[in-house]
Amino acid sequence: MLEQMELTDQEIVKRKELLRLGPEEAATLVKCRPIIEAEIDNVVEEFYRIQTRNPEVTKLMGDEEMVRRLHVSQRKYILGLFDGCTDGQYVGNRLRIGIVHKNIGVDPKFYLAAVKTLKDLLFRALARNINDPASLEEASQALDKLLYFDITLVFDAYTLSLVQEVEAERDRVEVYAESLELQVAERTRELAEKVRELETALSMVKKLEGVIPICGVCKKIRDDKESWQQLEQYISEHSEALFSHGLCPECFEKEMMGLRALKLGKQE
């Protein structure tokens, strides 16, 4: 994670310099560790008593086993503030705290409120045990700087997690967009193929439309070349219709009458 966030040893040193958090502050906090060790149980109990006043925070804590584990983790965190060590391992631990808070859904406002509560409790513990005002001020200032250092790291982790979420969502959207483009391209290809099929079909359809010049006697039709064609031929060439010849009853009777008359004429 340190590499991901480009938190080199030089960058860690620069951050501590910005807060004026140096060896003197580390030494001051180490001197205060015996006080905190004596006060740790009361500090942790009071911290979670205050936290559980908020129903939203209580809901995030989960069941009794989770609360027990939180007590252990908070105890370890508090004592770590007075170890005098702020190396890469310390920084990595604070970054993990930020990731855990983000993953379980702790809103930054709740985290900052919790830090403020913890700071107040630790300041009171120091005040109860340090009688010299100058020494108390020195210890308070050192602790305040270190807590600010922790906050910057935790929020770096929050930011990294959010950036990763945004990038993951962006990648998901890009994959979906590419898939959608492929679907659109395939659908377009299918529609274009259908259009070509329809155009081909339409080109094969022959139409009869407009005024057709037809002879009133022989029923031949005049085409565009001024030629006269049989009705059947003209319609066949200008449509998909085919003809089968037969006789209607009236014409059949006429033909039969003609045949009978012809037969009688031959007999006479």
VEXDREN-2710 file (C-alpha; in Angstrom, 1 decimal):
% VEXDREN-2710
k/r/px/py/pz
1/MET/0.0/0.0/0.0
2/LEU/2.9/2.4/0.7
3/GLU/4.1/1.9/-2.8
4/GLN/0.6/2.4/-4.2
5/MET/0.4/5.7/-2.5
6/GLU/4.0/6.6/-3.2
7/LEU/4.7/7.0/0.5
8/THR/8.5/6.6/0.5
9/ASP/10.6/7.2/3.6
10/GLN/11.4/10.7/2.2
11/GLU/7.7/11.5/1.8
12/ILE/7.0/10.3/5.4
13/VAL/9.8/12.6/6.7
14/LYS/8.4/15.5/4.7
15/ARG/4.9/15.0/6.2
16/LYS/6.3/15.0/9.7
17/GLU/8.3/18.1/9.0
18/LEU/5.1/19.9/7.8
19/LEU/3.6/19.2/11.2
20/ARG/6.9/19.8/13.1
21/LEU/6.7/16.3/14.4
22/GLY/10.2/15.3/15.2
23/PRO/12.4/13.3/17.6
24/GLU/11.6/15.7/20.5
25/GLU/7.9/15.1/20.2
26/ALA/8.5/11.3/19.9
27/ALA/10.6/11.4/23.1
28/THR/8.0/13.4/24.9
29/LEU/5.3/10.9/24.1
30/VAL/7.5/8.0/25.2
31/LYS/7.9/9.6/28.6
32/CYS/4.1/9.8/28.8
33/ARG/3.5/6.1/28.1
34/PRO/3.5/4.9/31.8
35/ILE/0.7/7.4/32.4
36/ILE/-1.3/6.2/29.5
37/GLU/-0.7/2.5/30.5
38/ALA/-2.2/3.3/33.9
39/GLU/-5.2/5.1/32.4
40/ILE/-5.8/3.0/29.3
41/ASP/-8.7/0.9/30.6
42/ASN/-10.6/4.0/31.7
43/VAL/-9.9/5.8/28.5
44/VAL/-11.1/2.9/26.3
45/GLU/-14.3/2.4/28.3
46/GLU/-15.1/6.0/28.3
47/PHE/-14.4/6.3/24.6
48/TYR/-16.8/3.6/23.7
49/ARG/-19.4/4.8/26.1
50/ILE/-19.4/8.1/24.3
51/GLN/-19.4/6.5/20.9
52/THR/-22.4/4.3/21.6
53/ARG/-24.5/7.4/22.3
54/ASN/-24.8/7.6/18.5
55/PRO/-27.2/4.9/17.1
56/GLU/-25.5/5.0/13.7
57/VAL/-22.1/4.4/15.2
58/THR/-23.5/1.6/17.5
59/LYS/-25.0/-0.1/14.5
60/LEU/-21.5/-0.1/12.8
61/MET/-20.0/-1.7/15.8
62/GLY/-22.0/-4.9/15.3
63/ASP/-22.3/-7.7/17.9
64/GLU/-20.6/-8.2/21.3
65/GLU/-17.7/-10.1/19.8
66/MET/-17.0/-7.2/17.4
67/VAL/-17.2/-4.7/20.3
68/ARG/-14.7/-6.8/22.2
69/ARG/-12.3/-6.8/19.3
70/LEU/-12.7/-3.1/18.8
71/HIS/-11.7/-2.5/22.5
72/VAL/-8.6/-4.6/21.9
73/SER/-7.7/-2.7/18.7
74/GLN/-8.3/0.7/20.3
75/ARG/-6.2/-0.2/23.3
76/LYS/-3.4/-1.2/20.9
77/TYR/-3.8/1.9/18.8
78/ILE/-3.6/4.2/21.9
79/LEU/-0.5/2.6/23.3
80/GLY/1.1/2.8/19.8
81/LEU/0.8/6.6/20.0
82/PHE/3.3/6.6/22.8
83/ASP/5.9/4.2/21.3
84/GLY/7.9/7.0/19.8
85/CYS/8.1/5.2/16.4
86/THR/6.5/6.6/13.2
87/ASP/8.3/4.6/10.6
88/GLY/7.0/2.8/7.5
89/GLN/5.3/0.1/9.6
90/TYR/3.5/2.7/11.7
91/VAL/2.4/4.4/8.5
92/GLY/1.2/1.2/7.0
93/ASN/-0.8/0.4/10.1
94/ARG/-2.6/3.8/9.9
95/LEU/-3.4/3.3/6.2
96/ARG/-4.9/-0.1/7.0
97/ILE/-7.1/1.6/9.7
98/GLY/-8.3/4.0/7.0
99/ILE/-9.2/1.1/4.6
100/VAL/-11.0/-0.8/7.3
101/HIS/-13.0/2.2/8.3
102/LYS/-13.9/2.8/4.7
103/ASN/-14.9/-0.8/4.0
104/ILE/-17.2/-1.1/7.0
105/GLY/-18.9/2.2/6.1
106/VAL/-17.6/4.6/8.7
107/ASP/-18.4/8.1/7.4
108/PRO/-15.4/10.5/7.7
109/LYS/-17.5/12.7/10.0
110/PHE/-17.8/9.9/12.5
111/TYR/-14.1/9.1/12.3
112/LEU/-13.1/12.8/12.9
113/ALA/-15.6/13.0/15.8
114/ALA/-14.1/9.8/17.3
115/VAL/-10.5/11.3/17.0
116/LYS/-11.7/14.4/18.7
117/THR/-13.2/12.4/21.5
118/LEU/-10.1/10.3/21.9
119/LYS/-7.9/13.4/22.0
120/ASP/-10.0/15.0/24.7
121/LEU/-9.8/11.8/26.8
122/LEU/-6.1/11.5/26.4
123/PHE/-5.5/15.2/27.2
124/ARG/-7.5/14.8/30.4
125/ALA/-5.5/11.7/31.4
126/LEU/-2.3/13.6/30.9
127/ALA/-3.7/16.6/32.8
128/ARG/-4.5/14.3/35.8
129/ASN/-1.0/13.1/36.0
130/ILE/1.3/16.0/34.9
131/ASN/1.4/18.8/37.3
132/ASP/3.9/21.0/35.5
133/PRO/2.0/23.2/33.0
134/ALA/4.9/23.5/30.6
135/SER/5.4/19.7/30.5
136/LEU/1.7/19.2/30.1
137/GLU/1.6/21.7/27.2
138/GLU/4.6/20.0/25.6
139/ALA/3.0/16.5/25.9
140/SER/-0.4/17.9/24.6
141/GLN/1.3/19.5/21.6
142/ALA/3.2/16.4/20.7
143/LEU/0.1/14.2/20.9
144/ASP/-1.9/16.7/18.9
145/LYS/0.7/16.7/16.1
146/LEU/0.8/12.9/16.0
147/LEU/-2.9/12.6/15.8
148/TYR/-3.0/15.1/12.9
149/PHE/-0.3/12.9/11.2
150/ASP/-2.6/9.9/11.7
151/ILE/-5.6/11.7/10.3
152/THR/-3.7/12.6/7.1
153/LEU/-2.8/9.0/6.6
154/VAL/-6.3/7.7/7.2
155/PHE/-7.7/10.2/4.8
156/ASP/-5.1/9.2/2.2
157/ALA/-6.4/5.6/2.6
158/TYR/-10.0/6.8/2.3
159/THR/-9.1/8.7/-0.9
160/LEU/-7.2/5.8/-2.4
161/SER/-10.2/3.5/-1.7
162/LEU/-12.6/5.9/-3.3
163/VAL/-10.4/6.4/-6.3
164/GLN/-10.1/2.6/-6.7
165/GLU/-13.9/2.3/-6.6
166/VAL/-14.3/5.1/-9.2
167/GLU/-11.8/3.4/-11.4
168/ALA/-13.4/0.0/-11.0
169/GLU/-16.8/1.5/-11.8
170/ARG/-15.3/3.3/-14.8
171/ASP/-13.8/0.1/-16.1
172/ARG/-17.2/-1.7/-15.6
173/VAL/-18.9/1.1/-17.6
174/GLU/-16.3/0.9/-20.3
175/VAL/-16.8/-2.8/-20.6
176/TYR/-20.5/-2.4/-20.8
177/ALA/-20.2/0.4/-23.4
178/GLU/-17.9/-1.8/-25.5
179/SER/-20.4/-4.6/-25.2
180/LEU/-23.3/-2.3/-26.1
181/GLU/-21.3/-1.0/-29.1
182/LEU/-20.8/-4.5/-30.3
183/GLN/-24.5/-5.3/-29.9
184/VAL/-25.4/-2.1/-31.8
185/ALA/-23.0/-2.9/-34.6
186/GLU/-24.4/-6.4/-34.9
187/ARG/-27.9/-5.1/-34.9
188/THR/-27.0/-2.5/-37.5
189/ARG/-25.5/-5.2/-39.6
190/GLU/-28.6/-7.4/-39.3
191/LEU/-30.8/-4.4/-40.2
192/ALA/-28.6/-3.5/-43.2
193/GLU/-28.9/-7.1/-44.4
194/LYS/-32.7/-7.0/-44.0
195/VAL/-32.8/-3.7/-46.0
196/ARG/-30.7/-5.3/-48.8
197/GLU/-33.0/-8.3/-48.8
198/LEU/-36.1/-6.0/-49.1
199/GLU/-34.5/-3.9/-51.8
200/THR/-33.7/-7.0/-53.7
201/ALA/-37.2/-8.3/-53.3
202/LEU/-38.7/-5.0/-54.3
203/SER/-36.5/-4.8/-57.4
204/MET/-37.9/-8.2/-58.5
205/VAL/-41.5/-7.1/-58.1
206/LYS/-43.1/-5.9/-61.4
207/LYS/-45.9/-3.5/-61.1
208/LEU/-48.9/-2.6/-63.3
209/GLU/-49.8/0.9/-62.8
210/GLY/-51.1/4.0/-64.6
211/VAL/-53.2/4.1/-67.8
212/ILE/-52.8/1.0/-69.9
213/PRO/-53.7/1.4/-73.6
214/ILE/-55.7/-1.6/-74.8
215/CYS/-57.5/-2.3/-78.0
216/GLY/-61.3/-2.3/-77.5
217/VAL/-61.7/-5.2/-80.0
218/CYS/-58.8/-7.6/-79.8
219/LYS/-57.8/-6.6/-76.3
220/LYS/-54.1/-6.3/-77.3
221/ILE/-52.0/-3.8/-75.3
222/ARG/-49.7/-1.2/-76.6
223/ASP/-46.3/-1.1/-74.8
224/ASP/-43.7/1.7/-74.5
225/LYS/-42.2/0.8/-77.9
226/GLU/-45.5/1.3/-79.6
227/SER/-45.8/-2.5/-80.2
228/TRP/-49.1/-4.3/-79.6
229/GLN/-48.9/-7.4/-77.5
230/GLN/-51.3/-10.0/-76.5
231/LEU/-52.9/-9.3/-73.1
232/GLU/-51.4/-12.4/-71.5
233/GLN/-47.9/-11.6/-72.7
234/TYR/-48.0/-8.0/-71.5
235/ILE/-49.2/-8.9/-68.0
236/SER/-46.7/-11.7/-67.7
237/GLU/-43.8/-9.3/-68.6
238/HIS/-45.0/-6.7/-66.1
239/SER/-46.0/-8.8/-63.1
240/GLU/-45.4/-12.2/-61.5
241/ALA/-48.7/-13.5/-62.9
242/LEU/-48.9/-16.6/-65.0
243/PHE/-51.8/-17.6/-67.2
244/SER/-53.5/-21.0/-67.6
245/HIS/-56.1/-21.1/-70.4
246/GLY/-59.6/-22.5/-70.2
247/LEU/-63.2/-21.7/-71.2
248/CYS/-65.8/-19.9/-69.2
249/PRO/-69.3/-21.5/-69.5
250/GLU/-70.6/-18.9/-71.9
251/CYS/-67.6/-19.2/-74.3
252/PHE/-67.8/-23.0/-73.9
253/GLU/-71.4/-23.0/-75.1
254/LYS/-70.6/-20.7/-78.0
255/GLU/-67.7/-22.9/-79.1
256/MET/-69.9/-26.0/-78.8
257/MET/-72.6/-24.3/-80.9
258/GLY/-70.0/-23.4/-83.5
259/LEU/-68.8/-27.0/-83.6
260/ARG/-72.3/-28.4/-83.9
261/ALA/-73.1/-26.0/-86.7
262/LEU/-69.9/-26.9/-88.5
263/LYS/-70.7/-30.6/-88.1
264/LEU/-74.2/-30.1/-89.5
265/GLY/-72.9/-28.1/-92.4
266/LYS/-70.6/-30.9/-93.4
267/GLN/-73.4/-33.5/-93.2
268/GLU/-75.6/-31.5/-95.5
END
